[in-house]
Protein backbone atom coordinates (compact mmCIF):
# COMPACT_ATOMS: atom_id res chain seq x y z
CA UNK A 1 0.00 0.00 0.00
CA UNK A 2 1.34 3.40 -0.91
CA UNK A 3 1.93 5.83 1.95
CA UNK A 4 -0.70 8.25 0.68
CA UNK A 5 -3.39 5.59 0.29
CA UNK A 6 -5.95 5.49 3.06
CA UNK A 7 -6.51 2.23 4.92
CA UNK A 8 -10.19 2.05 3.95
CA UNK A 9 -9.28 2.05 0.23
CA UNK A 10 -7.66 -1.38 0.36
CA UNK A 11 -10.82 -3.31 -0.42
CA UNK A 12 -10.72 -3.18 -4.21
CA UNK A 13 -13.77 -3.27 -6.45
CA UNK A 14 -17.42 -3.68 -5.63
CA UNK A 15 -19.95 -6.04 -7.25
CA UNK A 16 -20.55 -3.81 -10.26
CA UNK A 17 -16.88 -2.96 -10.69
CA UNK A 18 -17.68 0.71 -10.14
CA UNK A 19 -15.71 2.77 -7.62
CA UNK A 20 -18.80 3.33 -5.47
CA UNK A 21 -21.04 0.87 -3.66
CA UNK A 22 -24.50 0.00 -5.00
CA UNK A 23 -27.58 0.55 -2.86
CA UNK A 24 -27.75 -3.20 -2.11
CA UNK A 25 -24.15 -3.15 -0.90
CA UNK A 26 -24.85 -0.10 1.25
CA UNK A 27 -27.86 -1.86 2.77
CA UNK A 28 -25.87 -5.02 3.52
CA UNK A 29 -23.06 -2.92 5.01
CA UNK A 30 -25.61 -1.16 7.20
CA UNK A 31 -27.07 -4.51 8.28
CA UNK A 32 -23.60 -5.68 9.30
CA UNK A 33 -23.54 -2.89 11.89
CA UNK A 34 -27.20 -2.68 12.90
CA UNK A 35 -27.73 -6.43 12.80
CA UNK A 36 -25.26 -6.74 15.63
CA UNK A 37 -27.69 -4.76 17.82
CA UNK A 38 -30.44 -7.25 17.00
CA UNK A 39 -28.04 -10.09 17.83
CA UNK A 40 -27.29 -8.51 21.19
CA UNK A 41 -31.00 -8.15 22.00
CA UNK A 42 -31.97 -11.64 20.85
CA UNK A 43 -28.87 -13.33 22.29
CA UNK A 44 -29.06 -11.71 25.74
CA UNK A 45 -26.00 -9.58 25.02
CA UNK A 46 -23.77 -12.33 23.62
CA UNK A 47 -24.74 -12.84 19.96
CA UNK A 48 -23.80 -9.48 18.50
CA UNK A 49 -21.11 -11.19 16.41
CA UNK A 50 -23.55 -13.54 14.60
CA UNK A 51 -24.97 -11.17 11.94
CA UNK A 52 -21.63 -9.62 10.91
CA UNK A 53 -20.06 -13.09 10.72
CA UNK A 54 -22.91 -14.39 8.57
CA UNK A 55 -22.69 -11.40 6.19
CA UNK A 56 -18.92 -11.71 5.99
CA UNK A 57 -19.15 -15.37 5.04
CA UNK A 58 -22.20 -15.09 2.76
CA UNK A 59 -21.56 -11.83 0.89
CA UNK A 60 -17.93 -11.04 1.66
CA UNK A 61 -16.56 -12.74 -1.45
CA UNK A 62 -18.99 -10.89 -3.71
CA UNK A 63 -18.33 -7.40 -2.39
CA UNK A 64 -15.32 -5.92 -0.69
CA UNK A 65 -17.53 -3.13 0.69
CA UNK A 66 -19.77 -5.60 2.51
CA UNK A 67 -16.76 -7.58 3.71
CA UNK A 68 -15.03 -4.46 5.01
CA UNK A 69 -18.06 -3.37 6.99
CA UNK A 70 -18.80 -6.88 8.26
CA UNK A 71 -15.20 -7.45 9.38
CA UNK A 72 -15.09 -4.09 11.17
CA UNK A 73 -18.42 -4.78 12.90
CA UNK A 74 -17.38 -8.32 13.81
CA UNK A 75 -14.14 -7.10 15.36
CA UNK A 76 -16.04 -4.48 17.34
CA UNK A 77 -18.54 -7.03 18.61
CA UNK A 78 -15.70 -9.31 19.71
CA UNK A 79 -14.11 -6.33 21.49
CA UNK A 80 -17.46 -5.54 23.14
CA UNK A 81 -17.89 -9.16 24.24
CA UNK A 82 -14.43 -9.14 25.83
CA UNK A 83 -15.22 -5.84 27.58
CA UNK A 84 -18.52 -7.22 28.89
CA UNK A 85 -16.82 -10.34 30.26
CA UNK A 86 -14.25 -8.14 32.00
CA UNK A 87 -17.11 -6.00 33.35
CA UNK A 88 -18.81 -9.13 34.66
CA UNK A 89 -15.65 -10.17 36.49
CA UNK A 90 -15.21 -6.65 37.87
CA UNK A 91 -18.74 -6.74 39.30
CA UNK A 92 -17.19 -8.67 42.18
CA UNK A 93 -15.47 -5.46 43.29
CA UNK A 94 -18.29 -3.12 42.23
CA UNK A 95 -16.56 -1.39 39.30
CA UNK A 96 -18.29 -3.65 36.79
CA UNK A 97 -21.70 -2.23 37.71
CA UNK A 98 -20.53 1.12 36.33
CA UNK A 99 -18.46 -0.27 33.45
CA UNK A 100 -21.07 -2.66 31.97
CA UNK A 101 -23.69 0.01 31.13
CA UNK A 102 -20.98 2.25 29.65
CA UNK A 103 -19.78 -0.59 27.40
CA UNK A 104 -23.36 -1.44 26.38
CA UNK A 105 -24.20 2.19 25.56
CA UNK A 106 -20.96 2.67 23.61
CA UNK A 107 -21.67 -0.50 21.63
CA UNK A 108 -25.15 0.73 20.76
CA UNK A 109 -24.03 4.24 19.79
CA UNK A 110 -21.02 3.15 17.71
CA UNK A 111 -23.05 0.45 15.93
CA UNK A 112 -25.70 2.99 14.93
CA UNK A 113 -23.02 5.40 13.70
CA UNK A 114 -21.40 2.56 11.73
CA UNK A 115 -24.74 1.64 10.16
CA UNK A 116 -25.40 5.24 9.12
CA UNK A 117 -21.91 5.61 7.63
CA UNK A 118 -22.26 2.32 5.73
CA UNK A 119 -25.60 3.49 4.35
CA UNK A 120 -23.78 6.58 3.05
CA UNK A 121 -21.27 4.32 1.27
CA UNK A 122 -18.39 4.79 3.71
CA UNK A 123 -16.38 2.25 5.68
CA UNK A 124 -16.71 3.15 9.35
CA UNK A 125 -13.69 2.47 11.56
CA UNK A 126 -14.64 2.01 15.21
CA UNK A 127 -12.48 4.17 17.50
CA UNK A 128 -11.87 1.37 20.02
CA UNK A 129 -11.44 -1.95 18.25
CA UNK A 130 -9.26 -5.04 18.47
CA UNK A 131 -8.75 -6.01 14.86
CA UNK A 132 -8.59 -9.79 15.26
CA UNK A 133 -10.38 -10.79 12.03
CA UNK A 134 -8.68 -9.60 8.84
Phi, psi and omega in degrees: 000134179290151182301328182277350183279131180287154183295329182281000178264008184277359190271355174080215187269164177260185185304315184279350183085358179277160182286351179240155182284146175284170180295324177296319179294320178297319179295316179295321176297320177295319179296330178298325180275311184284334177294334177293329176294317177298320178296324177292320180291311182291321185266023178055037176091001186237003181244025179296338182279345189293313183293312178299323178295316179299314180294324179296317182284323185278317187245355185296329180280338180278325187220124178289334177293314179295316179299316180300315179291320180293319179295317180296317179293319179298315178298321179292322179291326174294318177299317179296319179299316178298317179295323179290323176295317177298319177298319178298319178293320182286351175294340177296330180252004174096336182293327182297332179292336176270321185289320184300313178294328178294316179296317180296317180293318178297320178298317179296311183296312182292327178293321177294317178299317178298319178296319179294319179294320179296323178292337175274356179092016181250152173270117181271129177256118179294139184292327179239107187205129170272117183269083182271323179265130182256000000 
